């Protein structure tokens, strides 16, 4: 099949970028999007041109590093699919496929399709760790976990931190990502001791980064390759509000200054 890849090329964040079209013949429909870019880069290298820079690692839809926008949709037109899992058979012969990086202030561009997603790492770092006693490994049934809690936690833990939710959101919000991380740990009894501190710290870090506010549009869950539900945002808001009220109650009551009479 024949395709034209219209790719955003930009040498660095300090230089202007532009779309460049690359006609491709004999594209195997069973190629993944990344394999198609590999073939294009081989052609560019042989002709003495600079190859297209893009991120990748596992190529199995696990690591989340392959994210970019395809035809205006994060990770492409197929739901629940990462860019590395998207095959070229989902496009028609003769199509023009537009490929561009994540568009969000929190993800500054590095080169071509590569952006800096360190802001997501900062949110995870703010969450800290789960407190556990050192020594001998505990028994598997020492802490019982209910089926509903386990399933909710595992669904949230499926988040791979690709940033598609941020790229798809009109506000560039990271609420789905942050909510998934908070729900993942806070739902389990092992994460209960730090639940309030974790919610306060992670939300504060999210607000400190260049992310927008969540207005419950829902584009994030539609673009998420792991289909993380919007429920995690509700969990995040609940934990944050409850922790904020408790902290306010723990603060000492201010004493009114004495009034001096003439």
N, C-alpha and C positions, 0 to 999 in steps of 0.2 A: 504494500500500500504506500501511497505518497502522502506526505504531510509537510506542512510548513511550520517550523517552530519559531515563534516570535518571542524572543527572550530579552529580558531586561539586562543590559550590560552597563556596569559602572565600576570603574577601576578602584575607587575608594569613596569614602563618605565625603571627602573634600572636593570631589570632582562631579561634574554633571553626568547623568546617565541618560540612556535612550534605549528604545527597543530596536533590536536587530533581527531581521528575518533570515532563517536558514532553511532552504528547501531540502527535503530529504526524500530520497527514492528507496524503494525496497525495504520499507520498515516492516519488520516481522510483527504481526498482530499480537504475538505472545510475549513480546518484549515488555518489561516494566518501563515506567517513565524514566527511571534512573539508568536503565540499560540503554534506552534510546539516547539519553544525554551522553552516555559513555561512547556510543558509536559516533555521535556528532563531534565529540571532543577528539576522538582519534583522527577524524577527517580534518579538523582544524589544526591539529598538531602537525600532520603530514604536509599541510599547505603552508606551514609557518605562522599560523595565527595563534592568538592566545586562547586556550580552552575556557569553557564556561566554568566558573567556580560555583560549586554547590556542596552542601553537607550531606554526608551519609555515613552509616556505620553498619548496623546489623542487616539491613535490607530485608527484614522479616516483620516489620511493623511493630517492633518492640522498643527501640531506642528513642524514637521521636525526633531524630536529628534531620530527617530528610524534608522537613516542611517548607513548602512554598505555595504560592497561589497559582492555580491552573484554570484558565478561562474564568477568572473572577471568583473562584471558589477555593477556599483553603483545602489543600490536598487533592483537589479535583472533584469531578461531578459525582463520584460514587460515595454513598454514605458508608461510614464505618471502615474507611480505607485510607491508609497512608499513601504518600506519593510513591514510595518504593513498592507498594503492592498494586498500584494502579497499572493495568496493562493497556497497551495501545489499541486493543480490540474495542475499547470503549469509545473510540473516535472513528469517524468515517473517512474513507479514502478521499483525499483532497482537502481535508480540514486544515484550518489554520489554528494552531494551539498556542495561546498566549501564556507565557510563564513569567512570573515576577516574584520578588521576595515578599516576606511579611511586611505589611505597612502599618507600623505602630511606632510612636515616639519612644516607647520603652525598649524597642528592638532596633538600635542604630545599625545601619547597614555597614558591613565590612567590605564586601566585594560581590558584585553580580547578584547571586541568589542567597548569599550568606549574610546572616544578621547575627548580632550579639544578643543572646537571650539570657545573659547573666542575671537580669532582674528576677527571673523565676528562681534561680539558685539562691538569691538573697532572701526570698520569701521562705524557702525551705529551711535555710540556715536559721532564720528567726524562730522557726518552730521548735528548734532544739531536739532533744531526744526523750525517750521514754525511760523513766527511772526503774531500774531493776537491780536486785541484789546480786552481787558478784558471788562466785563460788560454784558449787555443783549445779548443773543444769536442772531446772525444775521439771517435775513430772508433767506429762502432756495433759493430764486431767486435773492438775492442781487448781487452775482457774478455769471455771466453766464459762463458755461463751455461747449465748443463745444463737439459734440458727438465723433469725432475722438480723441480729447484730452482725454476725459473721458475713452474711451475704451483703449487707449494706456496706460494710467495711471493704470487702473484696471488690465490690463494684467501683467504689471510689479509688481503691488502690490501683485500678487498671489504668489510671491517668499516666501517660508517658511523658508529660511535660513538653509537648512539641510546640505549644504556643498557638495552635490553630484557633483556639477559642478567642485569644486576643486579636488575632488577625481578622477574624470574621466579625467580631463585635464592632458596630458603628462607633462605639465609645472607646474601643481598645481597652476594655476592662479585663482584668485577670481574676474576676470573681469565681468563675467556674474552676479554674486551676487551684486557687487558694481554698475554695470550699471543698474540693476533692481531697486535698492534703489534710485539712482540718478534720473532715469526716472520717478519713481513713484511720487516723489514730484515735480520735475522740470517741468513736463508737465502741471501741474495744475496752474492756475493763483495765487492761494494762496501760492504756493511755489516759485513763480517768484522772489520775493525780495532777497532771499538767494541763488538763483540758482547758481551764479558764485562762491560764497564763499563755498557753499556746495560741488561743484564739485572739487574745489581745495583741500579742507580739506579731503574729503573721498578718493580721489585718493592718496593723500600724505600719509594717514594712511594705505591704502592698500599696498603701496610701502614699508612702514616702517615695516610691518609684513613680515613673511617668505613665502610670495606667489611668484610664478614665473610670468613671463611676458606672456601676451596673444599673440599668433601667429595665431589666427583665424582658428584653426583646426576644431572647431565645436563639439567636444566630449561633451562639457559642456551642450549644449542645448539638445543633444540626451539623456543624463542621467538625466536631470532635471525632477522631477516628475510633475512639473507644466508646463513644456514645454515653459519656458521663451525664447522668440526669441533672436537671435543674434543682433537684431536691438538695444537692450538696450546698447550694448557695443559701437555701433556707436554713440548713444546719449551721452554716457559718454565721449567719445573721443572728440566729438564736443564741449560739454560744457567746458571741461577742456582746450582745445586749445583756445577757444574764451576767457575764463576767464584769461588765462595766457597772452594773447596778450594785453588785456585791462589793466591788472595789470602792465605790462611792460610799457605801455604808461603813466600810472599814476605816475610812479616813476620819481623823478626829474632827469633832464639831467645832467650827470656828467660834471663838469667844468674842462677843461684841465688846468694843472698847468702852471703858468707863467714861461717863459723861461728866465733865467737870462743871460744877455750878459756880456761878459768880458769887 
